[in-house]
């Protein structure tokens, strides 16, 4: 009874158009405990569901962060036939990515043409300042609170920029990084999109958030943002939000919008309302009415409770200090029910199983009676007492018999412990898997609460140990444990538990990684050795994920020192070494972890990748196979094994493993990108474009995939498409030097040389040690005839990396063209030493040695170069000239025959054949025939082919080579002079014709 006005206020909204400017879309029901807030909003929900095409979602204090709130709304709407499918799917992806971010890290994939790794990230000053502000709020800065000097702000901050950089290496997808770093911002748009779809199908959607005094601190910012559309988008106009709690809305969050909130303030009943309710329940005699009014203080909950209990003044008015709860118990005639009502106040929540375990045998069938009591609310098959009544009943029991209080809580703790063990039997021994199971967590939470209530002092160390596990799972779980500590402290009158609750809840709010909470826990003298070891291990993981490897290693070292028989810190230390590039140390640490726990698939995966880095591929394959055997859904292991196949030159096997990875995880943008890269390097450009596009569809901000797709567009000469993708990649990351330099390469291919030079300069400004960009710009300068600038760029590239073969080769070619043959030979020799012998480089060095008169070196290089399965005609021609210089005329003829057969249309080769025939003393007519043939070919424009050969192979102009031969041949046979003059004339005529 009562609250007719408040019911009408809400009911009338269904007769109004949500498009009206003053439509009440946000309600806040406020009042002290027991005034009927939950009852009212439940009546509002019933009213809403009575309307045609209206769906509702009711959320209470079972949620501990916005993600859980969105998940709860999704579940409630799904029960009414309106699932939020896109949000649910993205929520699954988030949990996968969070696990992936916290575990093994894929090695960074190099982009085509020499992508440069980013510089090591450092904590930003702004992140450190933010951390200092947060620590001050916790009392953790020197001179501010109890934990003076306990935490270094720089240690806590890590820097959001640093974390993002580290996660970029792990997830290789911008969207995945955002999902892990800021899941609320990443998930909220999907939630709002789905909610908009539901709102389009329904007349109205109403979201209720009860017990908001508890959930408001973690939901305020998110709810404000989605309600008013300031960050994540806004709710549709036909979605109403109802908040219900004891406190005023926080002005720091809602201050600028309080004028748009419809406040419904509930007070205690007026005397008339209280009397009306009592009359409804048949309480009419004035003495009984006066007694109820006095005991209840007209608090609606207590009025209703006493009215339903058969209120009567018979037996006396009672002790003036008597409470409403005590009177309620006196008025219950059944002693079994009285005992049951008291016993069922002990659990935080109860179902029929908990009820039967908690109450005396005579009352075992009384669960329906209990559920009908005025102060008991029911949701999702579970009951809970109203806080006002429960607190009074707990206080009564604790003061009447502390011994029975302890025994009852121990019995409930044992009950939840048995249920927990039953769940464990189905899960197995893996601790992480247990914490992933919601039912196991619920039993463990209740068990912890009751042990704290039974004996706060002795149960606190184990509760703090569980809090470390909670941090390990996620911060929402930590908040649950913190609240349980606070609830147990309140229910037992133990201020130490309340203090711990406050510290941990504050830590969870100030830090998104758990570092602060773990550091706070490590200040506790109550935390035992195993708990301390776990806290150091979990904190080390957070440091590793953030890229703070030295602190991670320090924490792992401490954890191992405390408890050397646990595998996890060894595995974590191994993973840290691996991402630091210390692969040998990684193998050692992971091997020790596997000696302790041979079933750790994560350690197998980490060691497998360390073996890959070391080039120990057989061992890498074995470890990845074992990791996959232990966890056939281990997508990362398939992706990492694919990298081993790549290293061994097995592109088809690599593609197969990447395909398995994306089959297990269709949102695995990194695996799509890597598979695309394998297709690209294998010449399957159509497939490469498709996979790059798939990666980009998953993550539109995946700059590496966008730039790599641009490279494929370049390779197929779709230059405009390439420029569009390069522009997009640079727009995502303006400091992406490889994308800028590659765009320059595309500009060069389009003949836009000034644009190309501008981009090369920009790439070098971004990364002054980018040797590929220096060398590429050098090549452009060389093609433009700006030789000194080209040499300067080549030389700068070689200052950065003295073993950069491409720069050595390019500089050698330019030295050759400039006639600086000694320097050319030096560069070619250095290039040949660095790389596996390149027959092309050896061949060009042979030519340079021949020109310099270093005949023995030239002869050796020609021999090596001609081992190629299909040597070019120019090689035979070059060695033929060398044979002529050495007087080995028959060998010269043999090589000329090979050159002419290989390229019968080349006039210079025919002329060289004529000279060799003459010097070999063979028929002069044959020499004349070859000379006439050479003259014909040269005059027909075959000199163009000669120029092509010259550019391609680094051979000098034929006239220059003829000049080298003239003196040698004339010295050996002066009679060859007329033939030499005719060859020279033919070559000059051909050059003149070509000009």
ZAKE-976494 format. One record per residue (C-alpha): residue in one letter; x, y, z. Coordinates in steps of 0.5 Angstrom, whole numbers, plus 500, padded with zeros to 3 digits. Example, Ala and Ser with C-alpha at 12.3 -4.5 7.8 and 13.67 -1.06 7.14 Angstrom:
# residues 2
A525491516;S527498514;
//
This chain:
# residues 995
X500500500;X502507499;X507510494;X501511489;X504518487;X511515486;X507509482;X503514478;X509518476;X513512472;X506509469;X505516466;X511516462;X508510458;X503515455;X508520453;X512521447;X519520448;X521525443;X518530448;X524535450;X522534457;X520527457;X523524464;X528519461;X533518467;X530517474;X533517481;X530514487;X533516493;X532514500;X534511507;X535503507;X528500509;X524506506;X522501500;X526503494;X527496491;X520495492;X518501489;X523500483;X520492482;X513495482;X516500476;X519494473;X512490473;X508496471;X513497465;X512489463;X505490463;X505495457;X505492450;X512491447;X516493453;X522490455;X526491462;X533489465;X534489472;X541490475;X543490482;X550489486;X552483483;X555487478;X562490480;X564494473;X561497467;X563490463;X559486468;X553491468;X553491460;X553483461;X548483466;X543487461;X545483455;X543477459;X536480462;X534482455;X536475452;X531472457;X526476454;X528474446;X532480445;X540478445;X545483444;X549479439;X554483437;X556485444;X556478447;X561476441;X565482442;X565480450;X568473448;X573477444;X575481450;X576476454;X580472449;X585478448;X586479455;X588472456;X592473450;X595480453;X597477459;X600470457;X605469451;X607474446;X608473438;X614476436;X613482432;X612481424;X617485420;X614489414;X616488407;X622492405;X625493412;X620495417;X623498423;X622496430;X619502434;X624505439;X623502446;X617505450;X618509456;X613512461;X610518460;X610524465;X603525464;X602518466;X606518472;X603525474;X596521474;X599515478;X601520483;X594523484;X591516484;X596514490;X595520494;X588518494;X590512497;X595515502;X601511499;X605518497;X610520502;X607524508;X600523505;X598516508;X599510512;X603507507;X609512507;X613510501;X610504500;X609505492;X614508487;X609513483;X613511477;X613504478;X605504478;X604509472;X608504467;X605509462;X599508458;X603510452;X608504454;X603499456;X600501449;X606500445;X608493449;X601490447;X602492440;X607487440;X603482443;X596483439;X598486433;X592489432;X590497434;X583495436;X585489440;X590493444;X584498445;X580493447;X585490453;X587497455;X580500455;X575495455;X569499457;X570504451;X571499446;X565494448;X560500450;X559502442;X557495441;X552495447;X549501445;X548499437;X545492440;X541496445;X539501439;X536495435;X532492441;X529499442;X527500434;X523493435;X520495442;X516500444;X520502450;X526499454;X527500461;X534499465;X534499472;X540499477;X538498484;X542498490;X546504487;X549506493;X554500492;X555500484;X555507483;X562508484;X564504479;X558505474;X557512475;X562514469;X560509464;X552510465;X553518465;X557517458;X552512455;X546516457;X548523455;X553521449;X559524451;X564519449;X561512447;X555514443;X548515446;X542511448;X536511444;X530516446;X526510448;X530507453;X529509460;X534509466;X532508473;X537509479;X535507486;X540508492;X541511499;X545517496;X545523492;X548522485;X555524485;X556531483;X563530480;X560526475;X553528474;X553535476;X552538469;X546534468;X542534475;X537538472;X535532467;X534527473;X527526475;X529525483;X524521487;X525522494;X522516499;X521518506;X518514511;X511513511;X506518514;X502516519;X496515515;X500511510;X502506515;X495506518;X493504511;X498498510;X496496517;X489496516;X490492510;X494486514;X488486519;X492490524;X486495527;X486495534;X490501537;X494498542;X497494536;X498500531;X501504536;X506499538;X508498530;X508505529;X513506535;X518500533;X518501526;X519508526;X514508520;X520505516;X516502510;X520495511;X519494518;X511496518;X510491513;X514486516;X511487523;X504487520;X505481516;X507477522;X501478526;X502484530;X499484537;X499488543;X497482547;X503480552;X504487553;X507493550;X514490551;X521493553;X522500550;X529498548;X526492544;X527493536;X522491531;X526485529;X526482536;X518484536;X517480529;X521474532;X517474539;X510475534;X512468530;X509463534;X513457531;X520456534;X522452528;X521458524;X524463529;X530459528;X530459521;X529466520;X535468524;X539462521;X538464514;X540471516;X547469516;X548467509;X549473504;X544470499;X541463499;X537458495;X533452498;X540448498;X543453503;X536454507;X536446508;X543446510;X542452515;X536451519;X534446524;X531440521;X524441524;X524447519;X527444513;X521445509;X520452510;X523455504;X517458501;X515461508;X521464508;X521467501;X514470502;X517474508;X516482507;X524483508;X526477503;X527479496;X528474490;X532474484;X534469479;X532463484;X536466490;X533470496;X537475500;X534479506;X534487506;X540490509;X536493515;X533487517;X539482516;X544487520;X539487526;X538479526;X546479525;X547483531;X542480535;X545473534;X553475535;X551479542;X547473544;X551467543;X558468540;X560461540;X553459537;X555465532;X562462530;X559455530;X554457525;X559461520;X564455521;X558450518;X556455513;X564455511;X564448511;X558447506;X561452501;X567449501;X564442500;X561445494;X567448492;X571442492;X565438488;X566443482;X574442483;X573435482;X570437475;X575442473;X582439475;X588441479;X589448475;X588454479;X587459473;X581454471;X578454477;X578462478;X575462471;X569458473;X564463476;X560457480;X567456483;X568463485;X562464488;X563458493;X570460494;X567467496;X562465500;X566460504;X571466505;X566470508;X563465513;X570464515;X572471516;X565472520;X567466524;X574468526;X576475523;X583474526;X585467523;X581467517;X584474514;X591471512;X587466507;X583472505;X588476503;X591470499;X585469496;X585477494;X591476490;X588470486;X582475485;X587480482;X590475478;X583474475;X581481474;X579487478;X572486478;X573480482;X578484486;X572488488;X568482490;X573480495;X574487497;X567488498;X566481502;X572483507;X568490508;X561486509;X565481514;X568487518;X561490518;X557484520;X562482525;X564489528;X572488526;X574494523;X581491521;X577488515;X573494514;X580498513;X583492508;X576493504;X577500503;X584500501;X583494496;X577498493;X581504493;X587501489;X582497484;X579504482;X586508482;X590503478;X587499471;X593493472;X593491479;X600493481;X597498486;X593493489;X598488489;X603493492;X598494498;X597487499;X605486500;X605491505;X601486510;X604482515;X598477515;X600475508;X603468508;X609466504;X605463499;X601469498;X607473498;X610469492;X604469488;X603477489;X610478486;X609473481;X602477479;X605483479;X611481475;X606479470;X603486470;X610489469;X612484463;X605486460;X607493461;X614492458;X617494464;X622488464;X627489469;X622490475;X618484472;X625480473;X626483480;X619480482;X620474479;X626473483;X623474489;X617470488;X622464486;X626466493;X620465497;X617459494;X622455489;X618449488;X612453484;X613453476;X609459474;X615464476;X620460472;X615460466;X614468467;X621469468;X622465461;X617469458;X620476460;X627473457;X624471451;X621478449;X627482452;X631477446;X635473451;X632467448;X638462451;X635465458;X628464456;X630457455;X633455461;X627458465;X622455461;X625448462;X625449469;X618451469;X617445465;X621440470;X616442476;X610442471;X610438465;X603440463;X604447462;X602449455;X604456456;X611454458;X612450452;X609455447;X614460450;X620456450;X618454443;X618461441;X625462444;X628456440;X625459434;X629465435;X635461436;X634457430;X633451434;X627449429;X626442431;X626443438;X621449437;X617444433;X617439438;X615444444;X609447439;X607440438;X606439445;X603446447;X598444442;X597437444;X595440451;X591445449;X588444441;X585451442;X592454442;X591459436;X598463438;X602456438;X599455431;X601462429;X608461432;X609455429;X607458422;X613463423;X618457424;X615454417;X617461414;X624461417;X625454414;X622457407;X616452408;X611457405;X605452404;X606449411;X606456414;X600458411;X597452413;X598453421;X596461420;X589458417;X589453423;X590460428;X585464424;X580458424;X580457432;X580465432;X577468427;X578475430;X586474430;X588480425;X595478427;X595471424;X591474418;X596479417;X602474417;X599469412;X598475407;X605477408;X607469406;X602470400;X606476398;X613473399;X610467395;X608471389;X600470391;X598477391;X591476390;X591472396;X595477400;X590482398;X585478401;X588477407;X591484408;X583486407;X581481412;X586483417;X584491416;X576489417;X577486423;X582492426;X581498421;X587501425;X592496424;X597500420;X602495419;X596491415;X594497411;X601499409;X603492407;X596492403;X599498400;X605495398;X602489394;X598495390;X605498388;X607491386;X601490381;X602497379;X596500382;X599506384;X593510386;X590505391;X597504394;X598511395;X591511398;X593506403;X599509405;X596515406;X591511411;X597508415;X600514416;X594518418;X593512423;X600513425;X604519423;X611517426;X610510421;X617511418;X616505413;X610507411;X612514409;X618511406;X614506402;X610511399;X616515397;X618509393;X611509390;X611516388;X618515385;X615509381;X609514378;X615519376;X613524382;X620525384;X619531388;X614528392;X618522393;X624526396;X620529401;X617523403;X624520404;X626526408;X620525412;X622518414;X629520415;X627525420;X622520424;X628515424;X634518423;X637511423;X633508418;X638505413;X633503408;X630510407;X637513406;X639507401;X632508397;X633516397;X640515394;X638510389;X633516387;X638521387;X643516383;X637516377;X636523377;X644524376;X645527383;X651523384;X654526390;X648526394;X647519392;X654517395;X652521401;X646517403;X649510401;X655512406;X650514411;X646508411;X653504412;X655508418;X648506421;X649499419;X656497416;X654490414;X648493410;X649489403;X644493399;X647500400;X654496399;X652494392;X648500390;X655505392;X659500388;X655500382;X655508383;X663508384;X663503378;X659508373;X664514376;X670510374;X672509381;X674502380;X678500386;X672503391;X667499387;X671493388;X672494395;X664495396;X663489392;X668484396;X665487403;X658485400;X660478398;X663477405;X657479408;X652475405;X652468402;X655469395;X651472390;X653470383;X651477381;X655481385;X661476384;X660477376;X660485377;X666484381;X670480376;X668485371;X671491375;X678486377;X678485369;X678493368;X683494374;X688489371;X687484377;X687478372;X687472377;X682475381;X677476375;X678469373;X677466379;X670470380;X668469373;X669461374;X665462381;X659467377;X659462371;X657456376;X650459375;X645455372;X643460366;X649465366;X648471361;X652472355;X655478358;X659473363;X662469357;X664476353;X667479359;X671472360;X673472353;X676479354;X680477360;X682471356;X685475350;X688480355;X692473358;X694471351;X689465352;X686466345;X683459344;X679460350;X677467348;X674464342;X670458346;X667464350;X665468344;X662462341;X658461348;X656469348;X654469341;X649463341;X646465348;X645472345;X646472337;X643479336;X648483340;X653486335;X658487340;X659480342;X659478334;X665484334;X669481340;X668474336;X671477330;X677479334;X678473338;X678469331;X683473328;X688473334;X687465335;X690465328;X684461325;X681463318;X681470317;X675470312;X671467318;X673473322;X671478317;X664474316;X663476324;X666483323;X661484317;X655481322;X657485328;X657491323;X650490321;X647488328;X650495330;X647499325;X641496326;X640499333;X642492336;X646497341;X640499344;X640491347;X648493349;X646499353;X641494356;X646489358;X651495361;X645497365;X643491368;X650488369;X655493370;X659492364;X663498361;X661501354;X664497349;X668502346;X671503353;X673495353;X675496346;X680501348;X683496354;X684491349;X687495343;X694495346;X694488348;X692485341;X696490337;X702488341;X701481340;X699482333;X700488329;X696486323;X690486327;X690494327;X685494321;X680490324;X680494330;X679500326;X673497323;X670495330;X671502333;X668505327;X662500327;X661502335;X662509334;X657509328;X652505333;X653510339;X651516334;X645512331;X643511338;X644518340;
//
